[in-house]
């Protein structure tokens, strides 16, 4: 824009002068690779737990149940083991605890320090998992991986939202989810390859290769600059201005910088962000930072992501076929996330949430009906090749819907709706709720599959119906709205308006009028 630095735009927010620079794109892409940690672990654990040498060494009871044909064990129940699920779920319990420490580190020391700590913890955990000789070392390694995931999930989405210009904030932030999906796909390909290694030690390669994404994030955190918001929050005003000029590609950043200063000063008056987020004026952010990650996990997506090979093997796919099916669904996951990168800033968050929800509902009911017809209540049955292919197709339809809606937007929206004074607390709540229910789903899924059978898919579909209704009524559109101007969006909403004090919007409007004048 020629003449001024600040204009009103769609959604009640504002736009600042500046352009999308190669610098900001590169820094956001490097930061987004923090998602590789989460994605690689999501993809690797299910494949490893379906490998017989791994089960034989660490979970012999599960291995015996699988191979004891005399018991005629129900297909639904042959992987049911609390110790086996603890291997997967322990990571997310550690991530839950770590996210609260990460919120403090992120606020006091900056976003990049938090990313560095996360990468380092994940690196050590990867090494321990690769060399583990007993379950205890295996679980300790998983706990350290969880610390890495907790710090990464706390800091990376906040870093991306603060660094990116509002008009492409969605695309750059979804880079985090893109990295998660790439991590899942790479893990699936590695599992498929390592399962063929003679001698039964391929699972060690799968687990140890987690050092690669850990190194990427650790080294990336060293070279990345911190965000202008974070630099200003720690009292370095001139340095923050210079960084803002660099990321926006213009010297004229007075308007945006003043908004950052105002937000920072307001944040400094808040001694207790956790107490502050409970105030009525932050009710929209608090509620959505709880509900969005809650519903994200109750879609049932991690049933597919954690246990894809186990699930496909349970449903009658062979060893190689189950691992390859996980690779196919992982590929769909990556491609569908690209759709979200293209669409989130063009068509908005709401339409993706709603369309994705409807598509997930239809595919989950179809999967449940098909499994019911083929396996019934007793879990005895087989799938023909055409049945297996159609089942895989339905699961891919479901994965695609999640990948362009609730997957990336579940991280993007909570990270962009919180003002600076509650941002660390809001993101910690988002990560904590996500990890709580990720842990619960990971821990109880195999038992739920054993006892609920095909009804498990109807169970998750019911939650998708509820969450789609919640989005329709309670989430306003936030595309293209600068984070510092988000109060206008809440003030215009039919339900949330009553919680937003008039002065929160009047002050922002007065600044716009002064600048336009």
N, C-alpha and C positions, 0 to 999 in steps of 0.2 A: 504494500500500500504506500502510496506516495504521500504524504502530508501528515499523517497522524499515525499513531501506534496502536490504536485501540478502537475496535468497532463492535457493535452488537451483532449477534449472528443467531442462527437457528438454535432453538433450545433455550434461549434466554441467557446464554453465556456471552463470552467475548472472545475476540481474536487479537493477537498481538503481532507486531511487525516481526519479520524474520522469514527465513526459508528453511526447507528441510536440507540440512547439510550432510555431507558424507561423513563428517566427524560424528554427528549424533547417531546416524544410522549404524556406523561401525561399532560405536560404544554399546549401543543397545543390543546389537547382534551378539557381541562378546558376552554381555551380561546375561542375555537370554539363554546362553549355553548352560547356565546353572540348572535349567530344566532337564539337561541330560542326566544329572544325578538321579532325579526322581524317576525319569522315564526308564533309564537302564535298569534300575532296581525293580520297577513294576514288571518289566518284561522278563528279567532274568530269573526271578524267584520261582514263577510258575513252571518254567521250563525245567529248571534244576530239580524241582520236587517231583517231576514226572519221570526223571531218569532213574532206572533201576539201581545202578551202582551207588548213587547218592542215597537212595532210600535204604539200600542194604547196609550201608555203613552207619548212617545216623538214625534211621527210623525202621529198624528191622521188623517191627510188628506190622507196619503198613505194608512192607514188602511181602511179608508172609501172607497177609490178608489178600493181597493182590493175586498171589500165585497158588493159593490153596483152593483149587477148583472144587474140592469135595464139599466145601461149605456152601456153595451156590450163593455166595454173597450178592446182595442186590447191587446192581450197577450204580445205583445212587450212593451207596455207602462204602465203596471199597477204598476210598481215600480218607475216610473219617478218622481223624486223629488230632487231638488237642495239641500234642507236642509238635506235630507237623505244622499246624496252622500257627503255633507260637513262633516258629522259625520265620514265617512271613510277617506276622502282625507285630512282633516285638519292635521292629524298626519304627512303626508308626506311633507306638507308645512313647518311645524315646524322642521322636520328632515333636510330639505334643509337649513334653516337658521342655525340650530345647527351645521351642518357639517363644516361650515366655522370657527366657534369658536373652534370646535373639532380639526381642523387641527393645530391651534396654540397651544392648550393644548397638543396635541399629540407630537408636535415637542419640546416644551419647557420643559414640565413636564414628558414626557414619555408616552408610550402606555398604561400601566396599570392604570395610573391616569385617562386617558381618558375613559377607560372601566369602572372604578369605578363611575365616574360622570354619565355616561350613565345608568348604572344599578340603581343608586339612583333616577334619574329622572323618570325612567320607573316604579320604585316601588311606588313613590308618585302618579303618573298618574293612576296606576292600582287601588289604594285605592279610588281615587276620582271617577273613573268610576263605581266602585262597589257600592258606596253609593249615586251616583248622583240622585237628585230628579227633576232636570230640565235640559233642553238642554244646558244652559250656563255652568253648572258644568261638564256636559258630554263632551263638546267641550274643556274646560280647561284641563280636564284629558287627552283627546286625544292629545292636544298640548304637554303636558309633556311626554307622551309616545313617541311623535315624537322627542323630545330632546334626549330621551334615544336611540332611533333607530339611530339618526344622529351620536351620539358619538360612538355607537357600530359599525356601518358600516364603520366609519372612521378608528377606531383603530384596530379592530380585524383582518381584512385581512392583514394589514401591520404587525401586531404582528406575525401572522402565517408565512408570507413570510420571515420575518427576522429570525425567530427562527428555521425554518425547514431546514434540509440539502437539497441541490438542487435536489438530486435524488428522494426524496419523497415529495418535496415541493408541488406538485400538489395534492397528496393524503391528506396531512395534511391540506392544505388550503381549500380543498373541504369539510373538516370537518365542516367549517362554513356554507356551503350550506346544508350539511347534517342536521345540527342542525335546520336550517330554515325549512326544509321539515318535520323533526320530530315535530317541533312546530306546523306546519300546520295540521299534522295528529292528534296530541293530541288535538288541538283546535276543530277539527271536531268531534272527539269522545266525548269530553266534551259537545259540543253543542247538539249532539244527545241525550246525557243523561239528560242534564238540561232542554231541551225542554219538557220533560215528567214530570217535577216537578209540582205538583198541586199547584195552587195559583198564577201562572204566574210570579214568581220571579226568575225562573231559569236563566234568562239572567244576573242577578246580579252575580250569581255564576260564569258564564262564564267569565265576565269581571274582577271580583275580583281575579280569579285564575291566572291572569297575574303576580301577586306578586311572584309566584313561580319561573319562569325564571328570574325575576328581582333580586330575592335574590341569585339565583345561580351565576349570573354574578357579582353582587356586592361583594359577599363573595369570589368568584373566583379571582376577581381583587386584593383583599387584599393579598391573599396567593401566587399569581403568581409572579415569578421573572420578571424583565424587560429584554428586548432583549439586547444582546451585542451591537448592533448598537445604540440603544437608550441611553444606559449607556455611551458609548463612545462619542456620540453626546453632552452629557451634561458634558463632561470633565473628566470622571473618567476612565482613561486608564487602570490601573491595575485591577480594579474591572471588567471592560469589558473583559479583557483577561481571568480572572478567570471564568467568566460566560460562555465564549466561550468554555473553556476547559471542563466545566461541561456539556454543552449541546452536545458537540461533543464526549465526552467520551475518550479524549486523551489529553496528555500534549503537544503534538506536533501540535500546532495551529498557528505557526509562519506565515505561508504563508497566511492563511485566515485572520488572525488578521491584517497583514500588509495591505492587501487589504481594510479591514474595516477602518484602520487608514487613508489610502490614500483617500478613499471616504469621510470620515469625515472631513479631512482637506480641501478637495475641497468644501464640503458643507458649511464649516464655512466661506469661502470666498464669499459666496452668501448671501448678506444682504436681498435680496428680492426674495424669491423662486417663488412668483407669477409673478414677472417681468421676472425672469430667465427662467421659463418654456415657455415663448413666444419666446425665442431665436431659430433660425433655427435648431441648433444642437439637440433640444428637440422636434422637430416637430413630429416625429413618436409617441412619448409618449403622446403629447398633443392631437393629432388627435384621437388616439385610446382610450384615456381616456374620450373623448367626444362621439365618435361613438359607442363604445361597450355598455355603459349603455343606450344610446339613442335607439339603436336597440333592446337591451334586453327588454325594456318596450314596444316597438312597435311590439313585437311578439304577444302581446295580452294576455300573460300569466296571468296578474293580473286580467283580466276579469274573468278567472277561479278561481284564488286564492282568490280575494276579495269577489266575488259574486257567488261562486259556488252554494250554496243553493238557492240564489235568481234566478240565471240563470236556474237551473234545475226546480225550481218551476214555473218560467215563461214559460218554455217549456213543462209544463203539468205534471211534477212529483208531487206527493202528498207531504204533509208536511214532514212526516217521510222519504219518499223515497228521497226527495231532500237532506235532511241532510245526509242520508246514502250514497247517491251517492257522496257527497262531501268527505265522509270518504274513499270511494273506490278510488277516484282519488287521495286523499292524500296518501293512501297506495302505489299506483303506483309511486307517486312522490318520496317517501322514497326509494323504491326498485331500481328505476332507477338511483338515485343519487349514490347508491353503485356501479353501473356499471361505473360511472364516476370516483369514487375513485380508482377503479381497473385499469381503462384504461388510465387516463390522463397522467401518467408518463411512461406508456408502449408504447402507440401508438401515443401520442402527442395531442396537443390542436387542431390543424387544422382539423384533420380527424373527431373529435367529433363535432366541430362547423359545418362542412359541412354536415355530415350525419344527424345530428339533424335538420339542416335547411331544408333539402329535406323532411324528415319525417313530420315536422310540416306543410310544404306547402301542402303536399298531404292530411293530416288529416283535415286541416282547410278548404280546398276546399270541401272535402267530407261532413263536418259538415254543411257548408253553403248551399250546394245543397240539403241535406236532410231536413233542416229547411225550405228552399224555397218550396220544394215539399209538406211538411206537413202543413205549416202555410200560405204560399203565401205572398202577400203584405198587406192584411188586418189583418193579425195576428190572424185569427180565424181558429182553427183546434185542433185536439187532436192527441196524440201519443198512439198507442197500446203498450202493454207490450213489444213486440218484437222490436218495433221501439225505445222505450225508452232505452232498453238494448243495441241496436246497436249504438244509439247516445252516450250513456255513454262509450261504447267501443272505439269509434272514439276519444272522448275527452281524454280518458286515453292514447291512442296512441300518441296524441299530447303532453300531460303532460309528458309522458315518454321521448319523444324526447327532450323537454326543459330541463328536470331534469338531463340528462346526457350530455348536451351540453351547451346551453346558460345560464342556471341557475347557475351552479358552475363556469363555465369558465368566465362568465361575471364579477365575483368578483376576480377570480384568476389572470387572465392575466393583468388587469390594475395594480394590486398590485405588480406584479413581474417585470414589464418592466421599472419602474421608478428608476433612480439612487437616492442615498441618498439626494443629494442636492435639488431635486424637488419632493421627495417622498410624503411629507405631502401635497404639493399643488396638485400633480397628483391625490392622493387618494381623496382629498376634491372635486376636479372637478368630479371625477368618482361618488362619492356619490351624489354631487349636481345635476348632470345631471340625475342620476337615480331617485332622489327624485322629481325633476321638472316634469319628464314625468310620474312617478308613480302618483303624485298629479293630473296631467291633465287627465290621463286615469281614475283614480278613480272618479274624479269629473264629467266627461262628459260621462262615459260609458253608464249609464242607459238612458240618453237622446239620445246617438248615437244608442242604441239598438231600442229605440222608433222610431227614424226617418230613420235610415239606414236599420233596420230590418235584414234580413239574409245577406244583403250585408256587414254588419260589419265584418263577418268572412273573406270575400274576401278582404276587406280593410287591415286587419292584414296580410293575406297571401301575399299580394303584397309587404309589407314591409319585410317579411321574405325572399322573393325572392331577393330583393335589398341587404339585409344585408349578405346573403349567398355569393353573388357575391363579395361584398366588402371584406369579409374574404378571399375568394379564391385569390384575387389579392394583398391584402395589409397587411395581417398578416403573418409574418414568424413564423416558429416553434420555441418555446421557452422552450420546455421540457429539463430538465437536465442541463440548463444553469445557472450558478451562477448569482445572480442579478448584481454583480459588473462587470461581463463580457458581459453584454447584448449588449454593443456597437458593438461587433463583428457581432452579428446577424443582426443588422440594416445595417452595412457596407456591408454585403453580399447580401442585398435585392435589387432587380432590381430598385425599386422606391425610397426607403428611403436612399440609399447609398449616394446620392448627398448632403444630409443634415448633414452627420456625418463627422466631420473633421478627417483628417488622423491621427493627433496626438492622438486622442481619442483611436485609435486602436493600433497604433505603440507603445505607452507607455505600453499597456497591453501585447503586444507580447514580448516586451523587458524584462518585468518582468518574463514571462514564460521561455524565453531563459536563463536568469540569474539563475533561480532556477533549471532548468534542468541541467545546467552546474555544 
